[in-house]
């Protein structure tokens, strides 16, 4: 449920905002000038202990100088009655966290100008909030710098920030680290630090050591400060989705925690190198203790030492996004084209690299907090509108994405058998389906639409509950088999049943006349269908590709393992052991094939009325139609409704039509209306 602004005394809002509302995306913003502590001290009691501020209008086109503040804050945060903030002379209710960040930004003798979301936007005015959130990308991009406030000093954060600063002082060229980070660069970085921070630096490749330094205890300090570093990298700030956009769009930034400050680029670079530095330091000391067993230092037991793994911390996962979206990097380093579909898929697809839980108080911000990163938000016609509820936002975004490409249909998780308040073609980013193949990659492995590619793709989304697109209906489902379930017992009974059912469908298909398949297809069909003609790319394990010879060989090895044929018994082997060796040998060869099959868990084999054999998702049923929208890389199963519209059941794999074969010979074009 979307959060609403809590009931409060709104007199201060009238005083600050209503005289000059900001309801147009024309660059108009408000800036907050925080008066110095010296100025506050000169005020009479009780305002001498308050934070005094001035709120004024500005326009981004005039290049105002200000600091954008990125911090942990929600509209629903409880007000701290003991904290006093005066803005244009009026008391403004603030939470403890908001007061702390204003106090941190306040200077001793000079005023400072900031943009801070909590005060510079009137969150009670829905229209103003919508237009101002639409400008957040420009606000952070044009700010002189961004203050990233992690909160007050707790859990040893001062020590953690000091260690990061110390490592940062020894870092290599930032551009080299960002553009060319490799394990070798990491090792060089570690040696550079250790040679300057340790009395016993590690030996180089020739066994020589570097000169001693003035910091002999740095290695030991790395051990003691690890809990503090982990706590720092797991602060609540790193779990908010807005942090990704605010950090990614900031050209310059300062990370502040308590009274410690570090440049954002330094913090980011050192954070990425922590695992290398800490783990290699541990190994170095273990080697040193092994060479000198009489050393008074206690030897390190590597068997009980957990490897450092900061790469999985919330901070590193957020900071890693900065490299994808930074606009101030050279064009050959950054990726200039980041469409919204790619970004949403990256964050929400199950099992994707970028997928990690990021918090939003308002469910609409699942989309709005990422819009500023999208290169096509303007052309899509999507902008924040807090007058709409979450379901309206989903419908609007899905319709906008589908006007460009049918690929979002692969992400829909609403089958015809699922109760849902959304149309079947709407993508719910909280309940995303994993596509058979990469739904957003340009080098997609399938091209089922064939010659009727994106040039012929047209969609009408004028009806809020329907979309209409051109395509062709291939066939209707005749028979559906059982869903494949991976056998965890090791007996492979589920595998044997799954392959047997596909073989039966294939034999029924090829026995019919005319069969849709040729003799050449028969040679590979039974190997390709169980894995949907997909295998994991060995060079990039997060990508898939069409099956290769190794997959076909794996299928034959799997058949051999399942056949339970026993070779002749030798003199030194029992039949049971010989049979076990035979099965184990072939299963080892079929490992990759079984891994590819595991991706098909929950999918059902099916046979169509004209003899096509394929695989469909759990909701597939007899009499469902198989259709290919123009421009779609894959076919879909659709279920006809009483009003002659279709409900989307889901993506399907159909052997023999995944490369446009059917689209080259079909003669009937259909207007497919999805509801």
C-alpha positions in Angstrom: 0.0 0.0 0.0 1.3 3.5 -0.9 2.3 5.6 2.1 0.4 8.9 2.7 1.7 12.0 4.3 1.1 11.8 8.1 -1.4 14.3 9.6 0.5 17.3 11.0 0.0 21.0 11.7 0.2 22.3 8.1 0.6 26.0 9.1 4.3 25.9 8.4 3.6 24.5 4.9 1.4 27.4 4.1 4.0 29.8 5.3 6.8 28.2 3.2 5.3 26.7 0.1 1.9 27.9 -0.9 2.9 31.4 -1.9 5.3 30.0 -4.5 4.3 26.5 -5.6 6.6 24.6 -8.0 4.2 22.8 -10.5 6.2 22.9 -13.7 9.2 20.9 -14.9 11.0 24.1 -16.1 14.1 24.0 -13.8 12.5 25.8 -10.9 13.6 24.4 -7.5 13.9 25.6 -4.0 17.3 25.9 -2.2 17.9 25.9 1.5 20.6 28.1 3.0 21.7 26.9 6.4 22.9 29.7 8.5 26.2 29.3 10.4 26.4 28.2 14.0 27.9 31.6 14.8 24.8 33.2 13.4 22.5 31.0 15.5 24.5 31.7 18.6 23.8 35.5 18.1 20.0 34.9 18.2 18.1 35.4 21.5 16.9 32.3 23.4 15.4 29.8 22.7 16.3 30.1 19.0 20.0 30.3 19.8 20.1 26.5 19.9 18.0 26.1 16.7 19.2 25.6 13.1 18.3 28.7 11.2 17.6 28.4 7.5 16.3 30.4 4.5 14.3 28.8 1.8 14.4 30.6 -1.6 13.5 30.0 -5.2 16.2 29.2 -7.9 16.3 27.8 -11.4 18.7 25.1 -12.6 19.2 27.0 -15.9 21.0 29.8 -14.0 23.6 27.4 -12.7 23.1 28.0 -8.9 25.8 26.7 -6.6 24.6 24.2 -4.1 25.2 20.9 -2.4 22.7 18.1 -3.0 22.1 16.0 0.1 21.5 12.2 -0.2 20.5 10.6 3.1 18.2 8.2 4.8 14.7 9.9 5.1 11.1 9.1 4.6 8.0 11.3 4.8 6.6 9.1 7.6 9.6 9.5 9.9 8.5 10.5 13.5 9.0 14.1 14.5 11.4 14.9 17.3 9.8 17.6 19.4 13.1 18.5 21.0 14.8 19.5 17.7 14.2 23.0 16.5 14.7 24.1 12.9 13.5 27.5 11.8 13.0 28.1 8.1 12.2 31.7 7.0 11.4 32.3 10.7 8.8 29.5 11.0 9.4 26.3 13.0 9.5 23.2 10.8 8.9 19.7 12.3 11.9 17.4 11.7 12.9 13.9 12.6 16.1 13.2 14.5 17.8 12.0 11.4 16.8 15.1 9.4 18.1 17.3 12.2 21.4 15.4 12.3 22.1 15.9 8.6 21.3 19.6 8.7 23.5 20.0 11.8 26.3 18.1 10.0 26.0 20.3 6.9 26.0 23.5 9.0 29.3 25.4 9.1 30.8 27.3 11.9 31.1 30.8 10.4 29.7 30.7 6.9 26.3 29.9 5.5 25.9 26.9 3.2 23.3 26.3 0.5 21.9 22.8 0.0 19.1 21.0 -1.8 17.4 18.5 0.5 14.4 16.5 -0.6 12.7 16.6 2.8 12.4 20.5 3.0 12.8 21.7 -0.6 9.8 19.9 -1.9 6.2 20.4 -0.5 5.3 16.7 -0.2 1.7 17.6 0.6 1.2 19.0 -2.9 1.0 16.0 -5.2 1.5 18.0 -8.4 4.5 19.8 -7.1 6.0 16.5 -5.7 5.6 14.9 -9.1 7.3 17.7 -11.0 10.1 18.0 -8.6 10.9 14.3 -8.5 10.9 14.4 -12.3 13.8 16.9 -11.9 15.9 14.9 -9.4 18.3 13.6 -12.1 19.1 17.2 -13.1 19.4 18.4 -9.5 22.0 15.8 -8.6 23.7 16.0 -11.9 24.1 19.8 -11.8 24.9 20.1 -8.1 28.4 21.3 -7.2 28.7 18.2 -5.1 26.6 15.6 -3.3 26.8 15.0 0.4 26.2 11.3 1.1 25.2 11.2 4.8 25.5 7.7 6.3 24.6 8.8 9.8 26.3 9.5 13.2 29.3 7.7 14.5 28.4 4.2 15.8 29.8 0.7 15.8 33.4 1.8 15.2 32.6 3.8 12.1 35.3 6.4 12.8 38.0 3.6 12.7 36.4 2.2 9.5 36.4 5.6 7.8 40.0 6.2 9.0 41.2 2.9 7.5 39.4 3.7 4.2 41.1 7.1 4.1 44.5 5.5 4.8 44.1 3.0 2.0 42.8 5.8 -0.3 45.9 7.9 0.3 47.9 5.0 -1.2 45.6 4.2 -4.1 46.6 4.0 -7.7 45.3 6.3 -10.4 41.5 6.4 -10.0 40.8 6.3 -13.7 43.0 3.2 -14.0 41.2 1.5 -11.2 37.7 2.3 -12.5 38.4 1.4 -16.1 40.8 -1.5 -15.8 40.3 -3.2 -12.4 41.5 -6.8 -12.5 42.9 -9.2 -9.9 46.4 -8.2 -11.1 45.6 -4.5 -10.5 44.2 -5.5 -7.2 47.4 -7.3 -6.2 49.5 -4.3 -7.3 47.2 -2.0 -5.3 47.6 -4.3 -2.2 51.4 -4.4 -2.6 51.5 -0.6 -2.9 49.5 -0.2 0.4 51.4 -2.9 2.3 54.8 -1.5 1.3 53.9 1.8 2.8 51.9 0.6 5.8 53.7 -2.4 7.2 57.0 -3.0 8.9 57.2 -6.4 7.2 56.0 -5.8 3.6 55.2 -8.8 1.4 57.8 -10.2 -0.9 57.5 -9.4 -4.6 57.7 -11.9 -7.5 61.5 -12.1 -7.0 61.2 -12.7 -3.3 62.5 -9.2 -2.4 60.7 -7.0 0.1 59.8 -3.3 -0.1 61.1 -0.7 2.4 59.6 -0.5 5.9 57.0 2.1 6.7 55.9 4.2 9.6 52.7 2.2 10.1 53.8 -1.3 11.4 50.4 -2.2 12.9 48.3 -1.7 9.8 47.9 -5.4 9.0 46.7 -6.2 12.5 44.4 -3.2 12.3 42.8 -4.6 9.2 41.7 -7.6 11.3 40.3 -5.6 14.2 38.4 -3.1 12.0 36.7 -5.6 9.8 33.5 -5.7 11.9 33.3 -1.9 11.8 33.9 -1.9 8.0 31.1 -4.4 7.6 28.7 -2.4 9.8 29.5 0.7 7.7 28.8 -1.1 4.5 25.5 -2.4 5.8 24.0 0.8 7.0 20.3 1.5 6.3 21.3 4.2 3.7 22.6 1.5 1.3 19.3 -0.4 1.4 17.2 2.5 -0.1 16.5 2.5 -3.8 16.8 6.3 -4.2 20.5 6.0 -3.1 21.3 4.3 -6.5 20.0 7.2 -8.5 21.4 9.9 -6.3 24.9 8.4 -6.1 25.0 7.4 -9.8 24.1 10.8 -11.1 26.5 12.8 -8.8 29.6 14.0 -10.6 31.3 14.8 -7.3 30.4 13.5 -3.9 31.5 13.4 -0.3 30.7 10.4 2.0 30.2 11.6 5.6 29.7 9.5 8.7 29.9 11.2 12.0 32.7 13.8 11.7 34.6 11.8 9.1 34.5 12.7 5.4 35.9 11.1 2.3 35.5 11.8 -1.4 32.9 9.5 -3.0 35.3 8.3 -5.6 37.9 7.4 -3.0 35.3 5.6 -0.9 34.0 3.7 -3.9 37.5 2.7 -5.1 38.7 1.6 -1.7 35.5 -0.3 -1.0 35.9 -2.3 -4.2 39.5 -3.2 -3.2 38.8 -4.3 0.4 38.5 -8.0 -0.3 41.8 -8.1 -2.2 43.6 -6.1 0.5 42.3 -8.0 3.5 42.5 -11.5 2.0 46.0 -11.0 0.7 47.1 -9.5 4.0 45.8 -12.6 5.8 47.7 -15.0 3.4 50.8 -12.9 3.7 50.9 -13.1 7.5 50.1 -16.8 7.4 53.1 -17.4 5.1 55.3 -15.3 7.3 54.3 -17.2 10.4 54.9 -20.5 8.6 58.4 -19.5 7.8 59.2 -18.4 11.3 57.6 -20.9 13.7 59.4 -19.5 16.6 57.9 -16.1 16.0 56.2 -14.6 19.1 53.3 -13.6 16.9 50.4 -16.1 17.0 50.2 -18.0 13.7 47.1 -17.6 11.6 44.9 -20.6 11.1 43.6 -20.3 7.6 41.1 -23.1 8.1 39.3 -21.0 10.7 39.7 -17.6 8.9 36.7 -16.6 6.8 37.6 -14.9 3.6 36.6 -11.2 3.3 33.5 -10.8 1.1 32.6 -7.2 1.1 31.5 -7.5 -2.6 28.2 -8.9 -1.3 27.6 -6.0 1.1 24.7 -3.6 0.3 27.1 -0.7 -0.1 29.2 -2.5 -2.8 26.1 -3.5 -4.7 24.8 0.1 -4.7 28.2 1.6 -5.5 28.7 -0.9 -8.4 25.8 0.7 -10.1 27.6 4.1 -10.3 30.0 2.7 -12.9 27.0 1.8 -15.1 25.3 5.2 -15.1 27.8 7.9 -14.4 27.5 10.7 -17.0 30.9 12.4 -16.2 33.0 9.5 -17.4 34.5 9.3 -20.9 32.1 7.8 -23.4 34.4 4.8 -24.0 34.1 3.9 -20.3 30.4 4.4 -19.6 27.5 2.7 -21.3 25.5 5.7 -22.8 22.4 3.7 -23.7 20.5 2.5 -20.6 16.8 2.0 -21.6 14.3 1.7 -18.8 13.4 -1.9 -19.7 17.1 -2.9 -19.2 17.3 -1.1 -15.9 14.1 -2.5 -14.4 15.0 -6.0 -15.6 18.5 -5.6 -14.1 17.1 -4.7 -10.7 14.1 -7.0 -10.4 14.7 -10.1 -12.5 15.1 -13.2 -10.2 18.7 -14.3 -10.1 20.0 -11.3 -12.1 23.4 -9.8 -11.0 21.9 -6.5 -10.0 19.0 -8.0 -8.1 19.1 -7.2 -4.4 16.5 -6.0 -2.0 16.3 -2.2 -2.0 13.7 -0.5 0.1 11.0 2.1 -0.9 8.4 3.4 1.4 6.2 4.2 -1.6 5.7 1.3 -4.0 5.4 3.7 -7.0 9.1 4.6 -6.4 10.0 1.1 -7.6 9.8 2.7 -11.0 10.1 6.5 -10.2 13.4 6.1 -8.3 15.0 4.6 -11.4 13.5 6.8 -14.1 16.4 9.3 -13.8 18.9 6.6 -14.9 16.9 5.7 -18.0 18.1 7.1 -21.4 14.7 6.7 -22.9 12.3 8.0 -20.2 11.4 11.1 -22.2 10.7 9.2 -25.4 8.6 6.7 -23.5 6.5 9.5 -22.1 6.8 8.3 -18.5 7.2 10.8 -15.7 6.4 10.7 -12.0 2.8 11.2 -11.1 1.9 10.6 -7.4 -1.7 11.2 -8.2 -1.8 7.6 -9.6 -1.8 4.4 -7.5 0.7 1.6 -8.0 -1.5 -0.4 -10.3 -2.0 2.6 -12.6 1.8 3.1 -12.7 2.3 -0.5 -13.6 -0.2 -0.3 -16.5 1.2 3.0 -17.7 4.8 1.8 -17.7 4.0 -1.6 -19.3 2.0 0.1 -22.0 4.9 2.5 -22.7 7.4 -0.3 -22.9 5.2 -2.5 -25.1 4.8 0.4 -27.6 8.5 -0.1 -28.4 9.0 -3.8 -28.2 7.0 -7.0 -27.3 9.9 -8.3 -25.1 8.2 -7.2 -21.8 5.6 -9.9 -22.4 8.4 -12.4 -21.5 8.6 -10.9 -18.0 4.9 -11.1 -17.2 4.0 -13.4 -14.4 0.2 -13.3 -14.7 -1.0 -16.6 -16.2 -4.6 -17.2 -17.2 -5.0 -19.4 -14.1 -3.7 -16.8 -11.7 -6.0 -14.4 -9.8 -4.8 -10.9 -10.6 -6.1 -7.4 -10.6 -3.9 -6.5 -13.5 -4.3 -7.2 -17.2 -2.3 -10.2 -18.2 0.1 -8.1 -20.3 1.2 -5.9 -17.3 4.6 -6.4 -15.8 4.5 -6.4 -12.0 8.1 -5.6 -10.9 7.4 -7.2 -7.5 6.6 -10.5 -9.1 8.8 -10.9 -12.1 9.1 -14.0 -14.3 12.5 -15.2 -15.4 12.4 -15.4 -19.2 13.5 -18.5 -21.1 16.2 -16.4 -22.7 17.6 -12.9 -22.0 14.5 -10.7 -22.6 16.5 -7.5 -23.1 19.7 -8.6 -24.8 20.2 -7.3 -28.3 21.9 -10.6 -29.2 18.9 -12.7 -28.3 19.3 -16.4 -29.2 15.9 -16.7 -30.8 14.2 -14.9 -33.6 10.8 -16.5 -33.9 9.2 -13.5 -35.6 11.6 -14.0 -38.6 11.1 -11.5 -41.4 8.2 -9.9 -39.5 10.7 -8.2 -37.2 10.5 -4.9 -35.3 9.9 -2.9 -38.4 6.4 -4.5 -38.6 5.7 -4.2 -34.9 2.7 -2.1 -34.0 0.7 -1.9 -30.8 -2.4 0.0 -29.8 -2.5 0.7 -26.0 -5.3 3.4 -26.0 -7.6 1.1 -24.0 -6.2 1.0 -20.4 -7.2 -2.6 -20.0 -6.2 -3.9 -23.4 -3.4 -3.8 -25.9 -3.7 -4.9 -29.6 -0.7 -6.1 -31.7 -0.3 -7.7 -35.0 1.0 -11.2 -35.3 0.0 -14.7 -36.3 -1.6 -17.7 -34.6 0.6 -20.8 -35.1 -1.6 -23.6 -33.7 -3.6 -24.8 -30.7 -2.3 -27.0 -27.9 -3.6 -30.6 -28.2 -1.9 -32.4 -25.2 0.1 -31.1 -22.2 2.4 -33.3 -20.2 3.6 -33.1 -16.6 5.7 -30.3 -15.3 9.4 -31.2 -15.0 10.6 -31.3 -11.4 14.3 -31.8 -10.7 14.9 -35.0 -8.9 16.8 -34.3 -5.7 17.2 -37.9 -4.6 19.8 -38.7 -7.3 17.7 -41.5 -8.7 16.9 -39.4 -11.9 13.3 -40.8 -12.1 12.0 -37.3 -12.9 14.6 -36.9 -15.6 13.7 -40.3 -17.1 10.0 -39.5 -17.1 10.5 -36.0 -18.6 12.6 -37.3 -21.5 10.3 -40.2 -22.1 7.2 -37.9 -22.3 9.0 -35.6 -24.9 10.1 -38.7 -26.9 6.5 -39.9 -26.9 5.2 -36.5 -28.2 7.9 -36.5 -30.8 7.1 -40.0 -32.1 3.4 -39.1 -32.3 4.3 -35.9 -34.2 6.6 -37.6 -36.7 4.2 -40.5 -37.2 1.4 -38.2 -38.4 1.1 -37.1 -42.0 2.0 -34.5 -42.9 4.6 -33.9 -40.1 5.8 -30.3 -39.6 9.4 -31.7 -39.2 12.1 -32.8 -41.6 14.4 -35.8 -41.3 17.3 -33.4 -40.5 15.4 -32.0 -37.5 14.8 -35.6 -36.2 18.6 -36.0 -35.6 18.8 -33.3 -33.0 15.2 -32.7 -31.7 15.2 -35.0 -28.7 18.4 -33.4 -27.5 17.3 -29.8 -28.0 13.7 -29.9 -26.8 14.4 -30.9 -23.1 16.6 -27.8 -22.6 14.6 -25.5 -25.0 17.7 -25.3 -27.3 19.5 -23.2 -24.6 22.7 -23.7 -22.7 24.7 -21.5 -20.3 27.5 -19.7 -22.0 30.7 -21.1 -20.5 32.5 -17.8 -20.9 29.8 -15.7 -19.3 27.8 -17.8 -16.8 25.1 -15.1 -16.5 24.3 -15.4 -20.3 22.7 -18.1 -22.4 23.3 -19.2 -26.0 21.9 -21.8 -28.4 22.9 -25.4 -27.8 26.3 -26.5 -29.2 27.9 -29.9 -29.8 28.8 -30.3 -26.1 25.1 -30.2 -25.2 24.2 -32.8 -27.8 27.0 -35.0 -26.5 25.8 -34.4 -22.9 22.3 -35.7 -24.0 23.8 -38.9 -25.3 25.8 -39.3 -22.1 22.7 -38.8 -20.0 20.9 -41.5 -22.1 23.7 -43.9 -21.5 23.6 -43.2 -17.8 19.8 -43.8 -17.7 19.9 -46.9 -19.9 21.4 -49.0 -17.0 23.3 -51.2 -19.4 25.9 -53.2 -17.7 29.3 -53.9 -19.4 30.9 -57.3 -19.2 32.0 -58.1 -15.7 35.8 -58.2 -15.2 37.7 -60.4 -12.9 38.2 -57.8 -10.2 34.8 -56.0 -10.4 31.4 -56.9 -9.1 28.4 -56.3 -11.4 27.1 -53.7 -8.9 30.3 -51.7 -8.8 30.8 -51.9 -12.6 27.3 -50.6 -13.1 27.8 -47.7 -10.6 31.1 -46.8 -12.4 29.3 -46.9 -15.8 26.5 -44.6 -14.6 28.8 -42.2 -12.7 31.1 -41.8 -15.8 28.3 -40.8 -18.1 26.6 -38.6 -15.6 29.8 -36.6 -15.2 29.8 -36.1 -18.9 26.2 -35.0 -18.8 26.7 -32.4 -16.0 26.2 -29.3 -18.3 23.2 -30.9 -19.9 21.5 -31.6 -16.6 22.3 -28.0 -15.5 20.6 -26.7 -18.7 17.6 -29.0 -17.9 17.4 -27.5 -14.4 16.4 -24.2 -15.9 13.3 -25.9 -17.2 11.9 -26.9 -13.8 8.2 -26.3 -13.8 7.9 -26.3 -17.6 5.6 -28.8 -19.4 6.1 -30.6 -22.7 3.2 -30.2 -25.1 2.0 -31.3 -28.5 0.0 -29.1 -30.8 -2.8 -30.2 -33.1 -0.6 -30.0 -36.2 2.3 -31.8 -34.6 4.6 -29.1 -33.1 6.4 -30.2 -29.9 7.5 -27.7 -27.3 7.7 -26.6 -23.7 5.4 -24.2 -21.9 5.1 -22.6 -18.4 3.1 -24.0 -15.5 -0.2 -22.4 -16.5 -0.3 -24.0 -20.0 -3.4 -26.1 -20.8 -5.0 -27.9 -23.8 -6.7 -25.6 -26.3 -4.4 -22.7 -25.5 -3.3 -20.9 -28.7 0.3 -20.5 -29.7 1.0 -17.1 -31.3 3.9 -15.0 -32.5 3.5 -11.2 -32.3 5.5 -9.3 -34.9 8.9 -8.3 -33.5 8.9 -11.0 -30.8 11.9 -13.3 -30.4 9.7 -16.0 -28.9 6.1 -17.4 -29.3 3.5 -17.1 -26.5 0.7 -19.2 -25.2 -2.6 -17.3 -25.2 -6.0 -18.3 -23.8 -9.1 -17.0 -25.6 -11.7 -15.2 -23.5 -15.5 -14.9 -24.0 -15.1 -11.4 -25.3 -12.7 -12.6 -28.1 -9.7 -11.2 -26.3 -6.8 -13.3 -25.1 -5.2 -13.7 -21.7 -1.4 -14.1 -21.8 -0.4 -17.5 -20.4 3.3 -17.1 -20.9 6.3 -17.6 -23.2 6.7 -21.0 -24.9 9.4 -22.8 -26.8 8.3 -24.6 -29.9 10.9 -26.7 -31.7 11.1 -25.9 -35.4 9.8 -22.3 -35.4 12.3 -20.4 -33.2 14.2 -19.0 -36.1 11.3 -17.6 -38.1 10.5 -20.7 -40.1 6.7 -20.4 -39.6 6.7 -16.6 -40.2 8.3 -17.2 -43.6 5.4 -19.2 -44.9 2.3 -18.1 -43.0 -0.4 -16.3 -44.9 -2.8 -15.1 -42.3 -2.2 -11.9 -40.2 -4.1 -11.6 -37.0 -4.9 -8.7 -34.7 -4.1 -10.1 -31.2 -6.0 -8.3 -28.4 -4.6 -9.0 -25.0 -6.7 -8.3 -21.9 
